Amino acid sequence: MARRGTLDFEGAGVCRVQQLQYASSVNAGEVGRAEQWSVGTPADDAAAVIEGQSAVVDAVLAANRVFVAVASNALVGLKPEVTLPQFRTLVLLEQHRVLGVTQLAEELGVVPSTASRMGDRLVAKRLVRRSVDPTNRRQVLLRLQPAGRELIAESTRRRTTQIAKLLHSIPDADKQRLAEALTLLVAAAGR
């Protein structure tokens, strides 16, 4: 069962997410490692939904589209410009402090050559520093530069503002339930 739709989010600008398909590998890759979040065909996913759970799955997928729109919108106009996959790479480098290209590829669920090109682009934008591992000269290491940290911080500030605007429209009585539900979802994902 593939669903398509359009989501508009108004904040610092408008971010439009069009023709999102449930169980798309793009969304899976943004959530976590591809192998952890692998998905089958839309028919397989529909068959796997436990009776009575489709409303929950639909709600989580709708929320995912909102979060992707917020994340995309938070990157609009940042200098230097980065894509969502490049931003995910920066976040991974912030979390791990240093990653080899092979480790980065595993985290992103891509082949090492793709991770290496991603590193090259981020080095060219002066967001990441590349060095040779002193214990294994065949291994290339990537580290976040101060400009990369600032870009993450600015994106986080923008997302926080956008989320605050969304939360402002939710009745106070429902905000605690929302926080509890999202906490359960994060725990289920093992994050």
N, C-alpha and C positions, 0 to 999 in steps of 0.2 A: 504494500500500500504506500504509494508515494504521494506526498502532499506538497503542493506548491503554494506559495503565498508571498505577500509583500509586507514588509514591516517598515514603518516610518518611525524614526525617533527624532524628536526635535529637542535640541539642546544648543550647543555652541554652533551647530549647523544641522543639517539633516543628513542622516545616513540611511540609505535605502538598501535593504537586503532583499533581493528578488530571487524568485524561483529556487528557494531553498528546498532541498529534498530531504525528507527524513532518512536517516541512516546514511548520510553522505560521508564519504571518507574525508572530505575537507573538515567538516565539523568534528569528526572523530580525532583527526590529527591535532586540532586546536585544543581539544580537551586534555589529551594525554598521549602517551606513546601509542603508536598505531597498533602494535601487537596486543596491547592491553585493552584497547577499545575497538578491536576489529568488529566489523559488522558484516552480516550476510546480505543477501538480496532483500529488497523491501518485502517480498513475500515471506522470506524466512523470518524477518523481524516481526511481521504481523502475526505469524504462527506462534512465535515465542512469547507473545504477550499473554500473560495469565488472565483468564476470565475475570472481568471486573477491574483490570488494571489499565485499560486503554485510556481512560480519562487522565490518569496519573501520568502515563507516558506522553500523552498529548500536551499536558501542562508543562512537563519538564522540557519537551522539545520547543514549545513556544517560549519558555523562559530562556532556553539556550539561544534562540534567535535574538531575543532582547539583549542578552549579554554580548553576543557577537557584534550587534549593532553599536552597543555602548563602547566596546573595545575598538572597533573600527573608527568610530566617530572621534574617540580620544586621540587617535593618531593623525587626524586631518590637520594639516598646517604645521605639524612639528617639523623642525629643521634639525638635522637632515631628515628627509622623508624616509620612512621605513614601511615595509609591508607587514601584515600580521605574522607571517612566518619569520621574518627578520626580528620582529619584536619578541616573539616566543623564544628565539635564540638568545636574545639579550637577557630575557628573564631567566633562562636556564643557566646562563653564565653568571648571573647575579646569585642564583641559588647555590651553584657548585663552586664558585670562585674561579676555578680553572677547569677546562675540559679539553681533552684531546679531540681531534677531528672525528676519530672513530667512535668515541663516547658520545659526542654530540650527535652523530648520525643515529646511534642507537636511541638516544633520547627523543629525537625528532621522528624516528621511524622511517629514515631515508637511507640511501646508500652513501658511503663515505665521500664519493666525488661530489654529490649534491651538497653535503655539509661543508665540504671544502670551499665550494663556490660561494655558499652562504657566508662563510667566514671571510672570503676575499672581498665580498661586497661591503661587509660591515667594517673591515679594516680600511677599505677605501673611503668610507664615510667617517673614519676616525672614531668609531664607537667601540672597537675591539682592537686588541693588540695580539699579534701572532708572534710566537717564539718557538724555539726548538727545545724539546725536553732535554735537560742536561744529563739525564740518566739513560736516555734512549734517543739518539740523534735522528732516528727515523720518524719519531713521533712529533707532530706539530701540536702546540698548545695554544688555546685561545683564552684570553682574559678580557674582562670588561674594562674599558677605559672610563675615566671620570665623565666624559661626555655621554657615554652609554648609560651610566647611572643617572645622570640628570635627565636624560630622555625618558627613562623608566619613571622617575619621580614626577615629571611633568604629566606624563600619561596617567599616572595614578591619581594625581590631583584632578585632572579633567574627568576621569571615570567617577571619582568620588562625588564631584559636583553633579554629574549627570544622574548618578544613582540617588543622590539626595533629592533631586527634583522629582524623580519617579516615586520615591518614598513619601514625599510630601502629599501626593494624591491618595495615599492609602490611609484608611482610618487607623487611628492609634491602636485600637483594640486588635487589629489584624497584623500589625507590625511584629509583635512578639511571635505569633504563630508562623509568620513568614520566616523569621530568623531561626526558629526551631526546625522548620521543614528544610531550609537550606543547609543548616548544620548537619542534619541527618543525611542529606544527599552528599555533602562533602565527606562525611565519615564513611559512607558506603563506597565512595570512590577511593578510599584509602589515602586521602591527602591530609 
